[in-house]
Amino acid sequence: MPKPINPFVYGGPVDNQKFIGRNNEIGRIFDQLKSHALGSVAIIGERRIGKTSLLHYVSAPDVIKEWNLNQEKSFFIFQDCGEISPFTITRFWQVVIKNLYYVIKRKATYSHLAGQVEGLLGKSEITSEDIKYLLYDFHEAGRLIILMLDEFEWCVRTDIKNENTTRNLLAGLRALINNVPRVFSTIIATRSPLDEVCRDVRFMGSPFYNNFVFVHLHPFSQKEAELLLKQMLADTNLTFTQTEKEIIYGLAGTHPLLLQVAAALVFDYKVSGAAQAQDFVDIRMQFHDLVRHQFEDYWKWSQPKMRQVLVYLACCKNAEAIELLEAWTNERETLKQRGLIVKQGDTYRLFSPTFKEWLINNFYRLDVSEWIKMQDILDENEVNITTSDSPTVFISYSHKDEAEKEALLVQLGVLQYGTGLIDLWCDDRIGGGEDWEKEISESMKRARIAILLISANFLTSRFILNNEMPKLLQRQKSEGLKIIPLIAKHCAWRNIEWLAKMNVRPKNGNPVWRENGIYADEELATIAEEVARIMKGADR
């Protein structure tokens, strides 16, 4: 029997037949389109939150009919603004009108309107005034135009060369929206709220964004997330077990894109015959690889104050985060609108557990200029997330155990970013072009604790055995360096003389990633607690 095709999609907009949820947002859009004033809507949401999918969905014939809008009389025009080049007012209207022309041509009864539109396409220059007269023809025919502009930021350019063009384009659009009789509406999709997108445009009259109802897209509710998994699996004759769902939500939270990615990975493991999506570590690694760019994008678009709140929440400094969120109301509302934080009772949490891990693992990899900005804010609030004066904890591992190393860094990261007790060091911190052997050697010299991630990969690594271990064992003997051997996976470690003499973790030498890793978090948290006790004892 052939294996079922993976139904989960994360490379582009969702097919209308698979679209789920967003009922409140859809209702607000159609409320505007059906009102006597024919209102306009600004959809706001993070990258890959589903803005494009929503635009396509509301223009689908069956959806238009479901919401009691006259399909025959309503012409929906979709345009990705990133495709409009060169950026001129004439080029903007040429692209829009060409789309309108093809929509009309599909409705044979409106040939006279097609002729009017075709006449505009023959002009060398098109202005909003030309469009206004076209709207009178549409009014006489009893027809509406709903112009959907995706990636609208491309049309708001405030550099010296383009600012005047932008201002005139927006003024023209605003005049068309307000034109009586009302036959023209726009649905605009942007990443940031429209007032922020247009902040640097020097309007001569009322701002362009005054005419819009704002609709924010957030991560799904739990009910919507469950519906997504159920609906996508409907044609496969498969269902996810509760354990598999917990894996998916543990990776993705309820973010639409991340849910599709996590579910696609778990689905592949399920149909391959692995029990309960076996080898969670592999799934986790693949998930991080696939969504890393998304998390980097969230960070890039966050202001320094927002970043501080995100780091506090990642490091479980909830009291400090809440204090800042209460003081920084603008940042709080922006993070909520972007869907990066979720209110839970009297506190807040990050929207995704893996975003939390990414923040902890990648904070020290930030660009130096960004680190300085962040550190300035931390200093102002007398908070020290990490400092070069903190005792170094050196991580020795095989690159073949990258996933296990990352899981260890997450738990130890609480001590680095949450308390400043330690300064974590592994070879990830070596920059391009640097002398990596020298960097490793120097870090071993200043280490207070060395954690060895023991596996067969570790015990067969020539570099570790010939370069790292002799130096670490010498420092243990001469300077009392604390070495913590952590048995990661099953291997013949008891046959290694120097290792067999040590007090390994976990107790009795049971590997951390035994039984498909179900005890990994517990064991790694225990190691973090031990490191904290050692450091606090050393400080007294």
N, C-alpha and C positions, 0 to 999 in steps of 0.2 A: 504494500500500500504506500503510495507516494506521501512524502511529508507535506503537511499543510504549509502554505505560503505565509510568511510572517505578515500580519495585517497592520502592524504598527508603523506609522509614517512620521519621520522627523526631518525630511529633507526639503519640505515646502509646505504650502497651504494644504489644509485638510480638505478632502473631497466633501462636497455638500451633503452627500448621503451619510457620511460618517461624523458630521458636525454634531456636537452635543453641548448642552448647557447654554449659558449666557442669556437666559430668558429675560432677566431684568434689563440687561443692556439692550437686547433686541427690542423689547417693549418700549424703551425710551426713544430709540431711533424711530420706530414706526409712529409713536405718538407725535413726533415732530413732523413726519412726512404726511400724516393724515390730518393735521390741524389746519384750520382755515388760513392760518398765517404761513403755512408751509415753512417750518423752521429748518435750521441747519444744525449739524452735529459735529463735534470734534471728539474723535476716539483717541484716547491716550493710553499708552501701555508700553512696557519694556519690549526690547527686541525679542522676537520669537514668542510673544505671549498670545498671539492669535489675532492680531489686528487685520492682516490680509485675509485670513480665513473668514473672519466676520464680515468683511466687505463683500466678499464673493457670496457668502451665504444669504445676506439680506437682499441681494439682487436676484436670487434664484426664483424662477417663475412660481414654483409651488409654495415657496415661503411668502412671496408677495401676495399670493392668493389666500394663504392661511391667515395673514394679518389684514385681510379685507382692503387691500389697496388695489385699485383697478390696474391690472397687469397690462392690458391693452393700451391704456392711456399713459403709462409711466415708462419713460425711457431712462434706464440706468446706464451710466457711462463710467467704466472703470479705467483709471489711468495711474500707472506708477510714475511718479514725478521724476524719478531718477533717470527715466528714459528721455526726458525733454532736453534736447541739446541741439544747437546752442541755446543758452538761456536768454530768450527775448520774449516780449509779450506776444508778438506775432507767432513765434514758434509754439508757444504754449497753446494758443487758440487753434493753430493748425492741427496739432496733435489731437486735441479734444474734439474738434469738429469732424475730423476724419473718423474717429471712433463713433461719433454720433451718426455720421452718414451711413456707416455699415449696419448700425443698429436699426436705423429707419428702413434700410433696404430690405431687411429681413421681414418687415411688416409691409407687405405689398400695397396695402390700402392707403399708404401715406406717401405716394410718389411725389405729390406736389411739395411736401416738406423736404423730401430728398433733393428736389431741384433747388430749393432755396439754400440748403446747406452746401450743395455742390458749387453754387455760385460764389459763396464765401471762400471756398477753397481755392478759387481761381485768383483771389486778390493777393497782391504782393505785400500788403500790410493789413493786419486785422486788429481792431481795437475793441474794447468792451462796449463801445457805442454800437458797433456793428452787431454784436451779440444781442444787445438790447432790442434792436429792431427785429432780429430773428425770433426773439421770445414773444413778440406780439403775434407773429404768425402761428406760433405754437399755442398761444392762448386762444386764438380764433378757432384752432382745430381741437381745442379742449384737451391739450396734452401737457404733460409735465416733464421736465428734465431734472434728473437727480445725478449730479456730478460727484463721483467718488474719487478722491485724490489720495492715493497711498504715498507714504514717504514724503509728505508735504514739506518737510524741512528743506528739501532740494530747491524749493521755490522761494525760500526766505533767505536771501543773501544780503548781508549788510556791509560787505567790503565797499570801498570807494567806487569801484567800477560798476557794481551792480545794485547799490542801495536805491538809486532813483527808479530803476526798473522794478525792483521788488515793491517799492511803495506804490507805484502806479498800478502794478498788477493787483495788489491786495485791495487798493481803493476801487478798482474796476470790479473785482469780484464782490466786494461789499455792496456796491451800487446795484449789481445784478440781483443779489440776494434780496435787497430791499425794494426792488423794482415792483411797481403795481401795474398790472395784475401779477400776482405771485404765481409764477410757473417754473421757478428756478430754485433748486436747493442744492447744497453741497454737504457731503460727508467727508470730513478730512481726518486722516490718521497720522498721528505724530508720536514720537517717543516721549517728549516732554509736553506739558500743558501748553496750549496754543499761546497763552499770554507770555510764557517764558520764551517760546520759539520766536515770538515777534517783539521781544523786549527792546532790542536795539534799533527797531524801525521807527523813524521819527514821523509819526502820522500827523497830518495837517488837521484832521478832524477826529471823529470818534475812532478808537482803535478797531482794527479788523475783527478781533476775536470777540467783540461785544455781541456779535450776532449769533453766537454758537452756544448750544447746550453741551456741556462737557460730560463725556461718558468714559470712566476709567475702567480698564481691564486689569483684574487681579488674578492671582492663581485660583484654580478651581476650588469650590467647596468640596468637602469630603464626599458628599452625595454625587456631585458632578464627576469626581475622580472615579468613583465606583462605577458610575454609568459609562464612563469612557472605556474602562477595562472590559466591562460586560459587552458593550456594543461592538468593540473592535474584535472581540473573540467570537462573535455570534456565528460567523460562517466557517469557523474552524473545527467545530465539535470538541473544543477544548475549553477548560476553565482553569483559572489559577487557584491553587490552594491558598489557605489563609497564610501559611508560611511564605509562599511566593509573593503574595500581596504585601506582606510586611517588609519583605526585601525591597520591593518596588517603592513603597512609601518611604522606607528608610533612606533610599537613595535620592528620590525625587521630590519628596513632599507632595504637593498637589499642583505643581507647576505643569501646564499642558505639555510643553516641549519635553521637559525632563521626564515626565510620566511616559511619554511615547518612547523615549530612548531607553529608560530602565525596563519598561515592559517588553520592548523588542529584544533586549539582551536576555531577559529571563525566559521569554518565549523560545528563543533559539536553544537555550540550554535544556528547556523542557522537552522539546521535540527531538533533541539529540539522544534522549533516553537517560539523562542524568537525574538522579533522584532528588527531588525538591530543589531543582536548579542548582545542582551540586557545584562545589567550588565557588563559593561566594566571593572569594578573593579575586578570582579572574573576572567575574562580573563587575566587581567594584573597580578594578583597574581599567577595564574597557569603558565603563561609565565615565570615570574621571577623564580619560583621554578624549571622549566624545563631547563632553560638556565644558572642558577647561576654558575654551575660548569664550563661552557664555559667562562664566564667572569673572573672567578677566574683564569682560565688557561691563559687567555690573560695577566692578571696582573702578574702572576708568571713568565712568559717568557719575561717580559719587564724590561730592565735595568733602574736604578734610573733616568737617564735623560729622558728616554722615559716616565716614570711614571709622572714626573713633567709636561711634555707637555700635557699628557692625562688629568691630574687634572686641568691644566689651561683651556683647552678647555671645560671640563665639567662645570667649574665655570664661563664660558663666559668671561674669561680674554684673549680674542682673540689677542689683541695687544701684550701682554706679550708672548703668545704662539708663535706667528709669529716671534717675535724677536729671541726667542730661536731656532725655526725651521730654521731660516736663519743662525744662528751661528753654530748649531749642524747638519751639513749636513748629516752625517752618520746616526744619529738617525732619521732624517726626512725621508730619503730614506727607512730606514728599516720599519718605521711605515707605510709608503705608500705601500711598497711591501707586508707587512703583511695584508694590507687592513683595518687597525684600524683607519686611518685618510683619509679623502677624500678632495682633493683640490676643492674649490668652488669659482670661480672668483679669487680675490686677497687674499683670506683667506683659512683657513682649518676648517673642522668640523669633529667630531667623526662619525664613520660610522653608528652608531645606537643610536637612542634616549634613548633606555633602557640601553645601555651600559653607557651612560652619567649619567642616574639616579643611576645605580649601583655604579659608581665611587663616586658620591656624598654621597650616603648612607653608603658606606662601607669603606671610607677612614680612619675613626677613629677606625675601627675594625682590622686594619693591625697588624701583628705580631710586637712586640716592636722593634726588631732588624731592621725590614724593615722601621718602622716609623723613627728610628734614621737616617738611610741612607737617607730617603727622606728629613728629616728636615735639614740635613747637606747641601743638595743642595739648599733648600729654603733659608737657612741662607746666603749662598754664594751670592745669588741673591737678598738679602734684601727683601724677600717675606715672609709674615706670613699668612699661610692659616688658621691655628687655633692655639690657645694657651690656656693653662690652666688659664692665667690671664684674658681672655675675660669673660665678664659677662655671667652667666649661664642662659639659657632658659630651664625651666623644662617642660616636656611634660607629662601630666596626661591623661591616656587613658585606655580603656578596651582592653584586649588582643583579644577580639572578633572583634575588629575594627582595626586589624593589617594593612589591606590594606589602610585604610584611614590615619592611622598614618604614613605609609611609604610615602604616597603622600604629606603629610604635611612636612615631613623631607626633601623631595626633594626641595621644595620651600624655606624653611628656611636654607637649606644647602648652598644656594647661599651666605647668610650672613656669614656663618661659614667658608666655604672653599674659597669663593671669596673675602671676605673683612676682615675676622678676627674680625668682630664686636661682635660675640656671640660665646658661647660654648654650643652647643646643648646637652641636657641630657634627655635620656629616659632609661628605664630599659634594653634595648638592650646592654648597656655598662657594665652591671654587668657580671663579669667573672665567670667561673665555680668555685664552692667551696667558693665563697665570701658570706658574710652575706648580703643577698639582702635587708632585711628590713633596716639594718643600712645604706647601700649604698643609698637607696631611701631617707631616713631621712636626711642624710648629704647633698644630692643634693638639697633637698627642702630648707635647711637652707641657702645655698649660692646662691639660685636663685634670679635673678633680675626681671625676668618675669616668670609667670606660665601660660601655655596655656592648657585649659581644652577641650578635644575632646568630646563634649557632645552628647550622644546617650542614648537610653534605656539601652544598655549594661553598659554604664558608670554609669547611675543613679541607677542601681541595683547591682553594684559591692560593696560587703561589705568592701573589703579592701580599695577601694577608699573613700567610705563614712565614714568609721570609722577610717582610718589611715591617708590618705592623706589630705582630705578636712579640717578637724579640724585644722591641722597644717598650711595649706596654708591660711585659713581664719584668723587665729590668727596673722600670719605674715603680712597679709594685714592690719589688724587693728592696730597693734603695730609698724610696720616698714614701712608701705606704699608699700608692695609688690604689683606689678602690676599683676592683674589676668585678662586674656583674655579668656572668655568662647566662644568657637567656636561650634556652633550648627552643628553637622556633619550630623545627620539624623533626620527625623521626630520623635518626642517623646513629652511627656507631661511635658516639662521642666518648663513651666510657673507655675506649681503647686508646685514647689520646692521653698520654701520661700527664702533661701539665694541666689538662682540662679535668681529668678524673680526680685530681687533688682538690679542685675548687668546689665551693658550695654553690651549685647551679640553681637557677630558677626556671620554671616553677618547682615546687617541692617534688622530690622523688624523680626528677628529671622527665616528668611528663611534658610532652611538647605543648607549646602555646596553641598551635593550630591543629590540635587533635580533634577528632570527630567533626570534621568539616569546619573547624574554627568556631564552634558555638561558644567556646569559653574564652576566646581571644580577648574581647574587651575587658572581661573580668581580670584575666591574668596580667594584661598590660597596665590596667589601672593599679593593680597591686604593685607592680614595678615602679610606677610613678610615685606612689605613696612611699615606697622605700627610699627612693631618691630624695624625696622631700624631707624625710626624717634625717637622712644623712646630712643634707645641706643645713638644715636647721640646727642639728647637733654641732656641726662644724662652726656655726656662727656664734655659739655660746662660749 
